[in-house]
Amino acid sequence: MSSFDTDQEILSITPPYAYIAGRITSFVPTSFSNTSYQISIDLQEALSITMKNFIKSNWPPNSILKADQIKFGTKWNNAYGSYQIHFQDSSINDRPLTISWQYTHISHMIDVRLWVRKNSLTRPPELDDMKRAINYIVQTNRTQFPIALPYSSFMRVVRMIDMTEGQPLETLWRSVITLEVRYYRVTSN
């Protein structure tokens, strides 16, 4: 058994391999034949970071807030700035669903924490605008998440929770959105 430095070297083997174990597959939903799987690479970064970059680069131009007014991060909250959106991999473990002995369907959860610092007696409209913008981006691009070929992954909003405080004048408003990303991983070659 020899090792390979590039995916192209693997493709040049006769007969060619259509997938590599442990990597994300590019699934075309018309069939499960070997030709429906293309060689792709494994995740190069955490899904929460990919989601953060995807949401930031697709932020709607007609939103109340522009993308450069919002601090996008991967922490809980760093207390810098009035508007923050933080993406973290959820504490819910990946839920694999084995399709066959070769392919596994993975369901991965991402928590999105939205923070608005504003003295207000009522909920700031910027918080709801950020929630709508994220929901819009996810819904309009639900099969276009950049970890595999189009229609090879799927994302959706699972829930939106508004955190309420008991003070009459709030200074920090927050919400949590849980996103689900589904994709396929090869379990054997």
C-alpha positions, 0 to 999 in steps of 0.5 A, spaced: 500 500 500 502 506 498 501 513 500 498 519 496 500 526 496 494 529 492 487 527 490 489 527 483 493 521 484 488 517 487 483 518 481 489 516 477 488 509 480 485 504 475 480 502 477 479 509 479 476 510 486 470 515 487 471 516 494 476 517 500 474 514 507 473 519 512 472 525 508 466 529 506 462 526 500 459 530 495 452 527 494 448 527 488 441 525 490 439 521 484 443 515 486 448 511 490 452 509 485 460 510 485 459 516 480 454 520 484 460 521 489 466 526 487 472 526 491 472 532 496 476 534 502 475 533 509 473 539 513 478 544 513 476 548 519 470 548 524 463 548 521 461 554 526 467 558 523 465 556 516 458 558 518 460 565 521 464 566 514 458 564 510 453 568 514 458 575 514 459 574 506 452 573 505 449 579 509 443 582 506 444 589 504 437 592 505 438 590 513 438 595 518 445 593 520 450 593 515 455 587 516 461 592 518 457 594 524 456 587 527 462 584 530 462 576 528 466 572 532 466 564 535 466 566 542 460 567 547 461 574 548 467 579 548 463 585 550 466 589 545 461 593 540 454 594 541 452 588 536 455 581 536 453 575 533 457 569 535 457 562 532 459 556 536 459 548 535 453 546 539 454 541 545 449 537 542 454 531 539 453 530 531 448 525 530 450 520 525 445 516 521 448 510 517 446 509 510 450 503 508 456 500 510 460 506 506 456 512 507 454 516 513 449 522 514 451 527 519 447 532 523 451 537 526 448 543 530 451 550 531 449 555 536 448 562 534 448 567 539 446 574 538 447 580 542 445 587 542 447 592 547 442 598 548 438 602 553 431 600 551 425 599 555 422 595 549 426 590 545 431 593 540 429 592 532 436 591 531 436 584 534 430 582 530 433 584 524 439 580 525 435 574 527 431 575 520 437 576 516 440 570 519 434 566 517 433 569 510 441 567 509 440 560 511 433 559 508 435 562 501 442 558 501 440 552 504 443 547 499 449 551 498 453 551 504 460 551 502 463 544 504 461 540 498 458 541 492 451 544 491 445 540 494 450 535 497 449 539 504 443 542 507 442 547 513 436 549 516 434 553 522 432 549 528 429 554 533 430 561 535 430 563 543 429 570 546 433 571 552 429 575 557 431 579 563 427 581 569 430 588 569 425 594 567 431 597 563 435 593 559 442 594 557 444 587 554 439 584 549 440 577 547 437 571 542 440 564 541 439 561 534 440 553 533 442 551 526 443 544 523 447 542 518 447 535 514 452 532 510 455 526 508 461 522 510 464 516 507 466 511 512 470 506 507 473 506 500 
